[in-house]
Amino acid sequence: MPIPETTSAEALELYVGGKCLRASRGQAWREIKAWIVDLPHIVDTLHVPSVSEPFLAWTMSGEAEFQEREGDRPWITHRIKKGSFFLTSGGAPYDCRWKAAASEPFQSMAVFIELPLLQRALEEVFKGDAVHARLKDLSAFTDVALNSLMERLRDELMRRKASPLFLQGIAQAIAIHLARNYAETANESRSGSPSLPGYKLRQITDWMAENIAEEFNLDRLAAQADLSKFYFNRLFKTAMGVSPSRHQINLRMDAARRLLRETKKSVMEIALDVGYANPSHFAQLFRRESGLPPSDYRQQR
């Protein structure tokens, strides 16, 4: 089945693979939608279309090494288990892949918050700044209170007939919880945050330059700065003008251009030197970034 770049919350379950065990249906689910899926233990690469509504993915059972990326950016790796959450604010498709680390079923529940409900929650929390507020994108986090809310929602989903009144209350509770704990205003994200200290920034960028062949690992970089992944990514981009993953690509391409100009190494050797095990992928990326294939670039030196 061809996978589109965008789709609806109702149709997304068609593209995530696995077996849908339960899906919300009917007028009771006007403000919140949910479905439970039994996922394969191994998935190589899954392209997930974007949806307009923000959604939560909640791991109900199992454990896995999970990777995600946007476009051609490096993969970001997470270890997820029962109770792990992903919060996606919507707006961009992404790729993911995983390998289960346990024999038990790997099951997840996806929950979509309708935009009018989310907007009401943001207005209650942010008042006049609500127009500038948005949810963050967060990966592989845990939240005891949110976990409890999801359990109540799951129980209602499994009932033969869901209660509209109960669903309205639980949907409002989830929306308010997200607005209080996982939303920010544009002013906060642009100008209200402290900057990454210069010495830490130099340590991290120096390490990245010396280890360009290492697989991109946001957890490791954030740990060097003693920050969460989300906070580090935001402060790094504020300081450097690009995300950490984009900065690594820039470093790799600069090194590749230097090696093509200054050495007689083969394109395959250079690809490996700068961290790409697949020479074809390296050549495609190099052409996109430099305007010429590696062999043609070498002839221009």
Secondary structure as GFF3:
##gff-version 3
##sequence-region A 1 301
A	DSSP	alpha_helix	9	12	.	.	.	ID=ss1
A	DSSP	three_ten_helix	13	15	.	.	.	ID=ss2
A	DSSP	beta_strand	19	23	.	.	.	ID=ss3
A	DSSP	three_ten_helix	27	29	.	.	.	ID=ss4
A	DSSP	beta_strand	32	39	.	.	.	ID=ss5
A	DSSP	beta_strand	42	48	.	.	.	ID=ss6
A	DSSP	beta_strand	55	61	.	.	.	ID=ss7
A	DSSP	beta_strand	63	69	.	.	.	ID=ss8
A	DSSP	beta_strand	76	81	.	.	.	ID=ss9
A	DSSP	beta_strand	85	88	.	.	.	ID=ss10
A	DSSP	beta_strand	94	100	.	.	.	ID=ss11
A	DSSP	beta_strand	106	113	.	.	.	ID=ss12
A	DSSP	alpha_helix	115	126	.	.	.	ID=ss13
A	DSSP	three_ten_helix	127	132	.	.	.	ID=ss14
A	DSSP	beta_strand	133	135	.	.	.	ID=ss15
A	DSSP	beta_strand	138	141	.	.	.	ID=ss16
A	DSSP	alpha_helix	144	158	.	.	.	ID=ss17
A	DSSP	alpha_helix	164	182	.	.	.	ID=ss18
A	DSSP	beta_strand	183	185	.	.	.	ID=ss19
A	DSSP	alpha_helix	186	190	.	.	.	ID=ss20
A	DSSP	alpha_helix	198	210	.	.	.	ID=ss21
A	DSSP	alpha_helix	218	224	.	.	.	ID=ss22
A	DSSP	alpha_helix	229	240	.	.	.	ID=ss23
A	DSSP	alpha_helix	244	262	.	.	.	ID=ss24
A	DSSP	alpha_helix	267	273	.	.	.	ID=ss25
A	DSSP	alpha_helix	279	290	.	.	.	ID=ss26
A	DSSP	alpha_helix	294	299	.	.	.	ID=ss27
###
